[in-house]
Amino acid sequence: MLHDVYHILGLRVDGSMVSTTPSTDTIRDVCSVTMDMTAEELNEKCGTETIWQGSGVLTERIFSTTLEAQRPFSGHYIAYMWLLLGGSLFLDKSGNRTHHSFLHKLVVEGVLINEYSWGSATLAYLYHQLGTTSRKDVDSIAGCLTLLQVLIYECFRPQQGTLTRELNIPCASAWDVGSGCPNKSMERLLAFRARLDELIDCEVNWLPYGVDPARHVPPTLFTGCIQYRSIIEPYMPDRVVRQLGFVQDIPRSIISPEKAKRPTNLKMYRVEFSFEMTSVMWTRFVPGSSFSVVLGTHTRLSRRAPTVAPGYKQGLYIFSHPRVFPGGSSAGSSSLPERTSTD
C-alpha cells in the first residue's frame, strides 16, 4: 500500500503523477544531451550490443560518459538520479540496461523532480510486474524488489532479522539479515513456501508502522488508479483494510478496465484503464470524501477478535476455489466481487 512505500523507501506518495510518455525521438534527444553523445554515437555498438535501444541505455556507458570529473555538477546530478530511478525503483529484466523514460522529467519538464509522486509510480510499476510474474511459464520478476522484500520482513519476519539503525530512516535501510542466514538452497525455498502456506492471520503483523497508518499517510486511503507512464493499476484499499487497522468486510466491486487481454499462451497481459479518469480520481482525492475509503464505516481490529467480518472467508473461499460440476454449473455463488492482485 502507499503507506508501505512511504515508510519502507521514504518516497513521496502524493503530488503529480508520473504520467507522461515522451516520444522515442524526444527520449533519444535527451539521452544524447545527457550523455554528450551524438545520435550516431548512441547507435554505435559496445561489444555486441547497441548503446541506445528503446528498452534502455547500456548502464556501463551511462557511468563512463556522465560521471566524468570534468562534467558540471548538474550533469552528475541528472546522471545520478537517472541511475537511481532506473536501478532501484523501475528495474527491468535486461540486467545491463537502464530505462530512459523518466529522463525527460529530469532534463526538460518544468516540474521539480521532488514534486512527483514517485512512491505511487513505484507501486503501480510493481503491481504490473507482479501481474506479469503470475503468468504461466514466467520465471523471473522485475520492479522494486527491495519494497517487496522489506514488506515481508515488516509483516512476517521469516528470518527474525534485527533492526540495526535508528528508526527515523526508511525501513529499507534498517534491516540486517545477513548474519546467520543459511545458504541459498532449494530446501530453504521450499521451507519458506510451506511456512507461508501455513501462515494464519494472527501471525501477520498488520500494522508494523503503528495503529493508525492512514493518519500519518493520508493518500493511502485513496481509491482509484495509480499510474506510471502508460501503466495504470487499480488501487483499492477497501479490499485490505486490515492493513489500516480495521476488520475486513466484503469489499466493493473492482474498478473495471476499458479493455483487458490475457492470452493463455503468452507471458504478457494488457489491461487498460482510462487516462482521463485516472487523473480525475487522483487530483480530486480528499480523505473521507469521494475516491476515498471512509474509515468510519469499518470496525477497528481488536485483540482476540476475528480480523474479518462474518461471511468474508466463506465468500472468498467460494470465489477463489471454484468447483465445476457436470452441466457447467459452479459450486455455489458469492456476493464477493472479483478478486484482484491486491487481495
C-alpha positions as CSV (number, residue, x, y, z in Angstrom):
1,M,0.0,0.0,0.0
2,L,1.1,3.6,-0.3
3,H,2.0,3.9,3.4
4,D,4.3,0.9,3.0
5,V,6.1,2.6,0.2
6,Y,6.4,5.8,2.3
7,H,7.8,4.0,5.3
8,I,10.0,1.5,3.5
9,L,11.5,3.6,0.8
10,G,10.9,7.1,2.2
11,L,9.3,8.3,-1.1
12,R,6.6,10.9,-1.5
13,V,3.2,9.3,-2.2
14,D,1.3,12.4,-3.1
15,G,2.0,15.1,-5.7
16,S,1.9,14.9,-9.5
17,M,1.6,11.6,-11.2
18,V,4.4,10.3,-13.4
19,S,2.1,10.0,-16.3
20,T,3.6,11.4,-19.5
21,T,5.4,9.2,-22.0
22,P,7.6,11.2,-24.4
23,S,8.1,10.2,-28.0
24,T,11.0,8.0,-28.9
25,D,12.7,10.9,-30.7
26,T,12.4,13.1,-27.7
27,I,13.9,10.5,-25.4
28,R,16.7,9.9,-27.8
29,D,17.5,13.6,-27.9
30,V,17.5,13.9,-24.1
31,C,19.8,10.9,-23.9
32,S,22.1,12.5,-26.4
33,V,22.3,15.7,-24.4
34,T,22.7,13.9,-21.0
35,M,25.5,11.6,-22.3
36,D,27.1,14.2,-24.5
37,M,26.9,11.9,-27.5
38,T,25.5,12.4,-31.0
39,A,22.6,10.2,-32.3
40,E,25.1,8.4,-34.4
41,E,27.3,7.6,-31.4
42,L,24.3,6.3,-29.4
43,N,23.7,3.9,-32.2
44,E,27.2,2.5,-32.1
45,K,27.9,-0.9,-30.6
46,C,29.5,-1.6,-27.3
47,G,30.7,-5.1,-27.6
48,T,27.8,-6.9,-29.3
49,E,25.1,-4.5,-28.3
50,T,23.9,-1.1,-29.4
51,I,24.4,1.6,-26.7
52,W,20.9,3.0,-27.1
53,Q,17.7,1.0,-27.6
54,G,14.1,1.5,-27.0
55,S,14.4,-0.7,-23.9
56,G,17.1,1.5,-22.4
57,V,20.8,2.5,-22.4
58,L,23.7,0.3,-21.5
59,T,24.3,1.1,-17.9
60,E,28.1,0.9,-18.1
61,R,28.1,3.6,-20.8
62,I,26.0,5.9,-18.6
63,F,28.6,5.6,-15.9
64,S,31.5,6.1,-18.2
65,T,30.1,9.1,-20.1
66,T,28.1,11.1,-17.5
67,L,30.2,10.8,-14.3
68,E,33.4,12.1,-15.6
69,A,35.1,14.6,-13.2
70,Q,35.2,17.4,-15.7
71,R,31.5,17.5,-16.3
72,P,29.4,20.1,-14.4
73,F,27.5,19.2,-11.2
74,S,24.2,19.4,-12.9
75,G,25.2,16.7,-15.3
76,H,26.4,14.5,-12.4
77,Y,23.1,15.1,-10.6
78,I,20.9,14.1,-13.6
79,A,23.0,11.0,-14.2
80,Y,22.8,10.0,-10.6
81,M,19.0,10.4,-10.5
82,W,18.7,8.5,-13.8
83,L,20.7,5.6,-12.4
84,L,18.9,5.7,-9.1
85,L,15.4,5.6,-10.6
86,G,16.3,3.0,-13.2
87,G,18.5,0.9,-10.9
88,S,16.2,0.7,-7.9
89,L,12.6,1.8,-8.4
90,F,11.9,0.8,-12.0
91,L,14.1,-2.2,-12.7
92,D,13.5,-4.3,-15.7
93,K,14.9,-7.8,-16.6
94,S,17.6,-6.7,-19.0
95,G,20.4,-6.9,-16.5
96,N,22.6,-4.4,-18.3
97,R,20.4,-1.5,-19.3
98,T,18.8,1.4,-17.5
99,H,15.5,2.7,-18.9
100,H,15.4,6.2,-20.1
101,S,11.6,7.0,-19.9
102,F,11.9,9.3,-16.8
103,L,15.0,11.1,-18.1
104,H,12.7,13.6,-19.8
105,K,11.4,14.7,-16.4
106,L,14.9,15.3,-15.1
107,V,16.0,17.4,-18.0
108,V,13.1,19.0,-19.9
109,E,9.9,19.4,-17.9
110,G,9.4,22.4,-15.6
111,V,8.1,20.5,-12.6
112,L,10.7,19.8,-9.9
113,I,11.6,16.1,-9.5
114,N,10.5,16.2,-5.9
115,E,7.0,17.3,-6.8
116,Y,6.2,14.0,-8.4
117,S,4.6,11.1,-6.6
118,W,7.5,8.6,-7.2
119,G,6.0,6.4,-4.5
120,S,2.7,5.8,-6.2
121,A,4.6,5.3,-9.6
122,T,6.9,2.7,-8.0
123,L,3.9,0.9,-6.6
124,A,2.0,0.9,-9.9
125,Y,5.0,-0.4,-11.7
126,L,5.5,-3.2,-9.1
127,Y,1.8,-4.1,-9.3
128,H,2.1,-4.5,-13.0
129,Q,5.3,-6.6,-12.6
130,L,3.6,-8.9,-10.1
131,G,0.7,-9.4,-12.6
132,T,3.2,-10.3,-15.3
133,T,5.0,-12.7,-12.9
134,S,1.8,-14.6,-12.2
135,R,1.5,-15.6,-15.8
136,K,2.2,-19.1,-17.0
137,D,5.9,-20.0,-17.6
138,V,7.2,-16.7,-16.2
139,D,10.3,-17.5,-14.1
140,S,11.6,-14.0,-13.1
141,I,10.4,-10.7,-11.8
142,A,11.2,-7.0,-12.2
143,G,10.3,-3.9,-10.3
144,C,11.4,-2.6,-6.9
145,L,12.0,-5.9,-5.2
146,T,13.5,-4.0,-2.1
147,L,10.0,-2.8,-1.4
148,L,8.6,-6.3,-1.7
149,Q,11.3,-8.0,0.4
150,V,11.2,-5.4,3.2
151,L,7.4,-5.6,3.4
152,I,7.8,-9.4,4.1
153,Y,10.2,-8.6,6.9
154,E,8.0,-5.9,8.3
155,C,4.8,-8.1,8.3
156,F,6.1,-11.6,8.7
157,R,9.9,-11.5,9.5
158,P,10.7,-15.1,8.4
159,Q,14.4,-14.8,9.3
160,Q,13.8,-12.8,12.5
161,G,16.2,-10.1,11.2
162,T,17.4,-7.4,13.5
163,L,17.0,-3.6,13.3
164,T,20.4,-2.1,13.4
165,R,19.9,1.6,12.9
166,E,17.8,4.4,14.1
167,L,14.1,4.1,13.3
168,N,13.6,7.6,11.7
169,I,15.2,6.4,8.4
170,P,13.4,4.4,5.7
171,C,12.8,0.8,6.8
172,A,14.8,-0.5,3.7
173,S,17.9,0.9,5.4
174,A,17.2,-0.5,8.8
175,W,17.2,-4.3,8.5
176,D,20.2,-6.5,8.8
177,V,19.5,-10.2,7.9
178,G,22.9,-11.2,6.6
179,S,24.5,-12.7,9.6
180,G,23.4,-16.2,10.5
181,C,21.3,-16.7,7.4
182,P,21.7,-20.2,5.8
183,N,23.0,-20.6,2.3
184,K,20.6,-20.4,-0.6
185,S,19.2,-23.8,-1.5
186,M,16.1,-25.4,-2.9
187,E,15.3,-26.9,0.5
188,R,15.3,-23.4,2.0
189,L,13.0,-22.1,-0.7
190,L,10.6,-25.0,-0.2
191,A,10.6,-24.5,3.5
192,F,9.7,-20.8,3.1
193,R,6.9,-21.7,0.7
194,A,5.5,-24.3,3.1
195,R,5.6,-21.9,6.0
196,L,3.8,-19.2,4.0
197,D,1.1,-21.7,3.1
198,E,0.6,-22.4,6.7
199,L,0.5,-18.7,7.8
200,I,-2.7,-17.6,9.6
201,D,-3.9,-14.1,10.0
202,C,-3.0,-13.8,13.7
203,E,0.7,-14.4,12.8
204,V,0.8,-11.4,10.4
205,N,1.8,-8.0,11.8
206,W,-0.9,-6.0,10.0
207,L,0.3,-2.7,11.5
208,P,4.1,-2.5,11.5
209,Y,4.2,1.3,11.5
210,G,1.7,2.0,14.2
211,V,-2.0,1.6,14.9
212,D,-3.3,4.3,12.5
213,P,-1.2,4.5,9.3
214,A,-3.7,6.5,7.4
215,R,-3.4,9.4,9.9
216,H,0.3,9.7,9.1
217,V,0.0,8.9,5.4
218,P,-3.5,10.1,4.2
219,P,-3.0,9.2,0.5
220,T,-3.1,5.6,1.5
221,L,-6.9,6.0,1.7
222,F,-7.1,6.9,-2.0
223,T,-9.4,4.7,-4.0
224,G,-8.9,4.8,-7.8
225,C,-6.0,4.1,-10.1
226,I,-2.3,4.8,-9.7
227,Q,0.0,5.4,-12.7
228,Y,3.5,5.1,-14.0
229,R,3.7,6.4,-17.6
230,S,1.4,4.0,-19.7
231,I,1.0,1.6,-16.7
232,I,-2.3,2.2,-14.8
233,E,-3.2,-0.1,-12.0
234,P,-6.3,-0.1,-9.7
235,Y,-5.6,0.8,-6.0
236,M,-8.4,-0.3,-3.8
237,P,-7.5,-0.2,-0.1
238,D,-11.1,-1.2,1.0
239,R,-10.1,-4.7,0.0
240,V,-7.2,-4.7,2.5
241,V,-8.4,-2.6,5.5
242,R,-6.7,-4.9,8.0
243,Q,-3.5,-3.1,6.9
244,L,-5.2,0.1,8.1
245,G,-6.2,-1.4,11.5
246,F,-9.8,-2.4,10.7
247,V,-11.8,-5.6,10.3
248,Q,-12.0,-6.7,6.7
249,D,-15.5,-6.9,5.4
250,I,-16.8,-7.8,1.9
251,P,-15.4,-5.1,-0.4
252,R,-17.0,-3.2,-3.2
253,S,-16.6,-4.3,-6.9
254,I,-13.3,-3.7,-8.6
255,I,-12.7,-0.9,-10.9
256,S,-13.4,-2.3,-14.3
257,P,-10.8,-1.7,-17.1
258,E,-11.8,-0.3,-20.5
259,K,-10.0,-3.2,-22.2
260,A,-8.4,-6.4,-21.0
261,K,-6.5,-9.1,-22.9
262,R,-4.9,-12.0,-21.2
263,P,-3.9,-14.7,-23.8
264,T,-3.4,-18.0,-22.2
265,N,-0.3,-18.9,-24.2
266,L,1.6,-15.6,-23.6
267,K,3.6,-14.4,-20.7
268,M,2.4,-10.8,-21.1
269,Y,-1.1,-9.4,-20.5
270,R,-2.7,-6.0,-21.1
271,V,-5.3,-4.3,-19.0
272,E,-6.2,-0.7,-20.0
273,F,-7.8,1.9,-17.8
274,S,-8.9,5.5,-18.7
275,F,-6.0,8.0,-18.6
276,E,-8.5,10.8,-18.1
277,M,-10.4,9.1,-15.2
278,T,-7.2,8.2,-13.5
279,S,-6.1,11.8,-13.5
280,V,-9.5,13.0,-12.2
281,M,-9.5,10.4,-9.4
282,W,-6.0,11.4,-8.3
283,T,-6.4,15.1,-8.4
284,R,-9.8,15.1,-6.7
285,F,-8.8,12.8,-3.8
286,V,-9.6,14.2,-0.4
287,P,-9.6,11.8,2.6
288,G,-13.1,11.0,3.8
289,S,-14.9,12.1,0.6
290,S,-15.1,10.9,-3.0
291,F,-12.4,8.4,-4.2
292,S,-11.5,7.6,-0.6
293,V,-12.0,4.8,2.0
294,V,-14.3,6.1,4.8
295,L,-12.8,4.5,7.9
296,G,-15.8,5.4,10.0
297,T,-17.8,2.7,8.2
298,H,-15.4,0.0,9.4
299,T,-14.8,-1.8,12.7
300,R,-11.4,-1.5,14.4
301,L,-9.3,-4.5,14.9
302,S,-9.0,-5.7,18.5
303,R,-7.1,-8.4,20.3
304,R,-8.6,-11.9,20.2
305,A,-11.4,-10.8,17.9
306,P,-11.8,-12.0,14.3
307,T,-9.9,-9.9,11.7
308,V,-12.6,-10.5,9.1
309,A,-16.4,-9.9,9.1
310,P,-18.8,-12.8,9.1
311,G,-19.2,-14.3,5.6
312,Y,-16.0,-12.9,4.3
313,K,-13.9,-16.1,4.4
314,Q,-16.7,-18.2,3.1
315,G,-17.3,-15.9,0.1
316,L,-13.6,-15.7,-0.6
317,Y,-13.2,-19.5,-0.5
318,I,-16.1,-20.0,-2.8
319,F,-14.8,-17.4,-5.3
320,S,-11.1,-18.4,-5.2
321,H,-11.7,-22.2,-5.1
322,P,-14.4,-22.8,-7.7
323,R,-15.7,-26.3,-8.3
324,V,-17.4,-27.2,-11.6
325,F,-20.0,-29.9,-11.8
326,P,-21.4,-31.8,-14.8
327,G,-23.6,-29.5,-16.8
328,G,-21.2,-26.5,-16.4
329,S,-22.6,-25.1,-13.1
330,S,-20.3,-23.9,-10.4
331,A,-20.5,-24.8,-6.7
332,G,-22.5,-22.0,-5.2
333,S,-22.2,-18.3,-5.7
334,S,-20.9,-15.5,-3.7
335,S,-21.5,-11.8,-3.3
336,L,-17.8,-11.2,-3.0
337,P,-16.6,-9.1,-6.0
338,E,-13.9,-10.2,-8.4
339,R,-10.5,-10.8,-6.9
340,T,-7.5,-8.7,-7.9
341,S,-3.8,-8.9,-7.3
342,T,-4.2,-6.5,-4.3
343,D,-6.2,-9.0,-2.3
